[in-house]
Amino acid sequence: MTSALSSVRFSVLDRSRVREGQDASQALRDTVRLARDVEDLGFHRFWVSEHHGVPGVAGSAPTVLAAAVAAATHTIRVGTGGVMLPNHRPLVVAEQFGVLESLFPGRIDMGLGRSVGFTDGVRKALGRDKDAADTDDFAGQLDELLGWFRGVSPTGVHARPPEGMAVPPFVLAMGEGAEIAARAGLPMVIGDLRDRDRMRRGIDRYRAGFRPSAWAEEPYVVVSGTIAVADTPGNAHRVLLPEAWAMAYSRTHGTFPPLTPAEEVERRTMTAKERGFYESGLTGHVYGTEEQVADELESVVKETGAQEILVTTSTYDREALLDSHRRLARIAGLS
């Protein structure tokens, strides 16, 4: 393991991506299986995400899926990346994490974000609109949520079982998220690796405005992004193709499709607009051989001072994904 990475934690987020020819139930089982695999490799956390009404993503209920992951594993921390607070009442979120912490004590993380849905139809179904992600509203929701754990209630109600528990909260930094995390004194998850300058500016704002809290005495930065490691640069690059095409398709057709094999993507005829989004989606990620990725991640850690790296890679070939995580574990000195 290289010196710059010696004190850095490595974790994994899986989006439960549906693969072409398979269904959502298989995607969810794949997520649970991957959690067991990365636990064996020595990764620190395994997180799941929240998406609604997205054809290519099965993970719509992150606390439910986190329970399945925690039940199937033994030591790895399990959490959400994240629960979207505008979609839920803070009391209900506190109760859900209180139940998780009660069942799996000392292993649960509470990653929190403020996205309000992929489309207008989804937002309407959730009873929300774009304004529901307003910075002030999110900060207020976050404060109310943390209050339930502290026993502070605007109504005199006591949350059971979360009251008195210490479930670590993390803020997913989107837009003004860095300032919200700093004012609340919480760890921050920021990405992506494709825009390093923007990421560094967000981290600088976070550290400059950080106020120590009961949750964190010092700033804690988790950098998230796509990382692919393989035996050759070409094979690592091919890991990126299915997700890049899915993103290009979503931007040109308004719906997020299941992942297709890399070889199908390579044969696909694209319009100029699709090709532009596709090629853009392939830039800025960290990929290559173990030596190349180690060098690049050293630079990322030196530039950002991050304490943790959260790998968010999705691809059709789950064996190639596991091989990538296995090689990354070697880079990080986990196995």
N, C-alpha and C positions, 0 to 999 in steps of 0.2 A: 504493500500500500504506500502511496506517495505521501510526502509530509503534509501537504496542504489538505489532504483528505483524511488525515489520521484522526482528527477529532470531530468529523462530520458524520451525522446520522444519515442513513439512507432508508427511504420508505417508498411504498407503492400505493398508487390510487388506481383502481380498476373501474371503468365506466359500464361494465356489463354490456359491452357492444354485441349486438346481434350479428351473426355471420350469415351470409347468403346460403339458403338451403336449410337453415336451422331456425329454431324458434326461440322465444324469450326464455322459456324454461331452461333450455340448454345454456343460454348466455348466463343465467343466474347460477346454474350449477358450475359453469366454467369459472365464475368469480370465486365461488367457495373453494374450488379445487386449487385455483391459483393462490389463494390466501394460505392454504396449507403448504404449498410449494415454497412460497417466499418466506414463510416462517422457518422452514427447514434451512433456507439459505442464510438466515440471520438478519433479515431486514427488521427495522425498528417498529414500523407501523404498517397497517393495511387499511386503506380507506375506501369507501364506496360513495357514489354520487347520487344526486337527485335530478331527474329529468322527467318531464310530463308530456305525454302525447307525442313522443319522438319514435318513429317506427324502428330506427336502428339502435335504440338504447332501451334495455329492459329494466334498469334500476330506477324505479319511480318512488320507492318507499325505503329510503336509506336506513332508517333505524330498524326496520324489519330485517333488511338484508344484513345489517351489521350484527344483529342477534344471531343469524344463521352462521355468519363468518366466525363470530366469537365462540359459538358452540362447537364449531368444527376445528378450532385451533386451541392452543394451550398457553402460549407465552407472548405472542406478538400483540402489540397494542392494536385496537380496532376502533375505527371511527368513521366520520362522515366528511366528505369533501365536496359539498357540505349540505347540511340542512338549510334550505332557503327560508329565512325567517319571515319575509313578507307573506309566504304561503301558509303560515301556521300561527296559532296563538302561542305566545311565549310559555304560558303555563303548561300547555300540552307538550311542547318540546322539552321542557324541564322534566315533566313526568316520564316521558319516554326515555330520556337519558338516565333518570333516576332508577328506572327499572333495569336498564342495561347495566348500570354500575352495581346495582344490587346483585344481579345474576353473575356478573363477571368483574368482581372488585379489583380495582387497580389496573384495568386494561382498557378502559373506554376513553376515547377522545371525542370532543364535541366541536367539529368544524362547522362554521356558520357563514352563510353568504346571503346576498340580497337580490339575486336574479329572480325575475317574476314570470318566466316562461318564454318559450321559443317563438310562439306565434300569438297573434291577437286572440285566436280561438282558445288557445290554452289558458291565456290570462283571464279570459272571460269565464271559462270553466272553473278556474280557481277563485273567481270573485275578486280579481285584482286587475289593475291596469298598470301602464308603465310608471305612473307616478308612485306606485306602491314601493318602488325601490329607492325612493327619495332618501338622501343621506340622513336627514334629521330623523325621519321615521325609523330607519334602520338602527340608528344610534339609540333611539328610545326603546325599540324592541329588544335590542341587545341588553340594555340596562335592566329592563323588566325581567328578562330571562335570567340574568345573573342574580337578580334580587331574589328569585324563588329559591335559589341555592343558599343564599345568605339568610333566608327567613324574613326578607323585607317584602311586604305585600301592600299594594295600594288599597286592598279590600279587606284586609284582616284574615284572609284565607291562608292556610299553611299547605304548601305543596308536599305531597307524600308520593314516593319516598325521597325526592331529591333534597329536601331541606337539610342542611348541614353537610352535604356531600361535596367533594372537591373533584368534579369532573373537569379536566383541563379544557378550556375553550380556546379556539383558534378563529381568527377572522380571515376570511378569504378576501384579499385586497382587490377590489375592482373599482377603478375610478378613485373616489375619495376614501376607499377602504383603509388605506394606510394611515390616514389621520384618525379614523374611527378606532382602529386597533391601538394606535399610540395613546389617545386620550383615555381609552378604557384600560390601558396597561395589560394588553393581551398579546400573545404570540401572533405573528402574521404569516400567512401563506401568500406568496406573490409569484406571478409568472406573466408572460412566459419567457422562455429563453430566447425566443425569436426577436425580441426587442430589448436588448440589453440596456440601452440608454434609459428607456422609460422605466425599466425595472430598477435600475440603480437610483433614479430620482425618487421613486416610490419608497425605496429602502431608506434613503437619506431623510426623507420627510418623516418616516416612521421613527427613526432613531432620534431625530432632533426633537420630536414632539412627545416622546414616550414618557409616561407618568407611571412610576412603580405602583403596583397594586397587590392585592392579596393573591392574585393569580400568577403574577410574574414580577420579580424584582428588577429585571433587566430586559432589554429588547431581545426577542427571539425570532429569527428570520428563517422561514422555510421557503426555499426557491423551488418552484414546480416547473416541469416541462417534459417534453418528449426526448427520450434517450434510447438509442438503439445500438446494441453492440453485437458484432458477429465476427466470423473468421476473416472476412474481407470487407473492405469499404462498400463494395457493390451489394453484398448480401445484407449489410446493415441498412443501406439505402432502400432496398426492396421492402424492408419491414415497414417503412414509412408510406409506401404507395397506397395501400387500401384506405387509410384514414385521410390522406390528402385528396383522393378522388371523392370520398364521401363528403368532405367539406366543400369541394368544388361543386358537386351536384346539389348540395343543400343551398348554396348561394345562387344557383342558376335555376333551380326548380322549386325552392321553398319547402322541401321536405328532406329529412336526413335519412339516407338509405342504409340498409345492412352493409356490412363490409364484404367486399369481393376479393378473391385471391389476387395476389400481386401480378401473376401472369396475365390475368384477364384485364387488369388495369393497363398493363403495358401494351396490350393489343387494341385497346379501345380507341376509336376515332372520336376526337373532341372538337367542339366548336372553338373558335378563337377565344370566346369569353370563358368557356370551361377550362381551356388550356391555361389561360392567364391565372385563374384562381388555383388551379391544380399546381402549377409551378410555384406560385407564391406559397402554397401550403407545404411545399417541400423545403423551403428555405429556413435557415436559422436554427434548426434542431441540432442536437448533439448526437452524432452517429459516427461509426467507424469501427476499427479494430480496438482491442482492449487498450493498446498503447495510445492510440489516437484519442479515444474517449477519456482516458485518464488525464492526458495533457489538457484537453479542453475543460474538463471539470475542475482541474486545478486552477485554471484561469478564472472560471466562474466563481469559485470559492474565494479566491484572492480579490476579485473585483467587488464582490458583494458582502464578504464576511459572513455568509450564511452559515447557520449552525446545522442545517438539515437540507437534504435534497429529496423532493417528492417526485417520483417517476410516474408520468401520466400516459405512457405509451399505449396505444391501441393498434392492433393489427389483426388480419384474418387468421394467420397461421399461429395458433397458440403454442405450438412446439418452438417456433422461432422466437416467440415472445418470452417463453420460459428460458430458452438458451441465452437470450439477451440479458435477462435478469441474473442468470447464473454467472455470466461473464462480468456483469457489473458488480456482483457480490465479490468476485475475486479482486476486481479493481479496488473496491472499498475495504478489502481485508476482512470481509465477513465470513468467508469460507475458504 
